[in-house]
Amino acid sequence: MIRARITGTGSYVPEKVLTNFDLEKIIDTSDEWIRTRTGIRERHVAADHENTSDLATNAAKRALEMAGVNADEIDQIIVGTITGDYPWPATACVVQANLGAVNASAFDVSAACSGFLFALSCAVDRIEAGHSKKALVIGAEILTRIMNWEDRNTCMLFGDAAGAVVIEAREGENGILSTHLYTDGTQLELLYQPGFGTKLLPSAELLESKAHTLHMQGNEVFKVAVRSMAEVAKIALKENSMSVEDIDLFIPHQANIRILHATAKRIGLKDDQVFINVDRYGNTSGATIPLAMDEANRAGLIKEGDILLLDAFGGGFTWAAALLRW
Ligand code: UT7
């Protein structure tokens, strides 16, 4: 059987770090409040000259290098992002040009914090169908550019980053075993960016009202996130006839440490099965999972044959899981 196997991981975070103490100078908050309510200590912020495609390109280069694959061997590039360089064309097109990946089709997936897993699922399906041999799947965001820096409920949560994987068609038992995607569009206003799509075109009034920034009802999102991530994780295990003890590493979307602990508890995971780095990066939306996977991989925490469960929840609402044998 042909499976899509991850052969390289890479990530990139901008140099500038914004700590909770820095935020204390901008908004009415404290390091103590942010740490205890979210687990976040600091987040990275892109420099003015950096675009989402630059973060994505840097992460992709590192993944290609690890995989030992040249850019011109890649036949598809999919970027999960909600903060692309342009409304259109896709940031993946910019990445394709930056890399010189002349043989790759390229498009973006907009599924907010689930964007990487939705993108991964598309790439895996094309590989399993025999339409692709080597793909780049990237999650990349510059969320700090759509923050309302006067809203203490949201601006302390998010950061900028990119993560990438190279996946290749391989015979055998190792690779991505299944992906599971879900959506509920009925509650989208609990977490969204109202402007400036075609519904709300830019105007001075709307800019003044911060319609172009992220809007979120955090505590509502919190409850749905925990429930949905736990449910989809259980579905992934059941469909592969596995139990929670089979999981070597659980890599969840890094939104808030309390969400991660509550989700892991519902699934029945032990603390040492869960990878956490939200303390250093905050919520980087579509980038959290590939960034975490790359950190875990480079730290030697993943061995051949390990079972990994990836799990995400985000705006839309969208939620997703992927189960894989490394
Ligand atoms: O990636 C998926 C998308 N996002 C998420 O998963 C985020 C989900 N939600 C959350 O992480 C949490 O709901 C938050 C961290 C956003 C908020 O934590 P919470 O425990 O749900 O707090 P809350 O919204 O119930 O607010 C409690 C209080 C409020 O004060 P009042 O109205 O009770 O007086 C907030 O104004 O905490 C206040 N507050 C703050 N205080 C100090 C909110 N943000 C801050 C802050 N510093 N930064």
Residues whose N, C-alpha, C, O or C-beta is under 5 A from the ligand:
A	BS01	UT7	D28 T29 S30 W33 R37 T38 C113 R152 N153 M156 G218 N219 V221 F222 A225 A255 N256 F313 G314
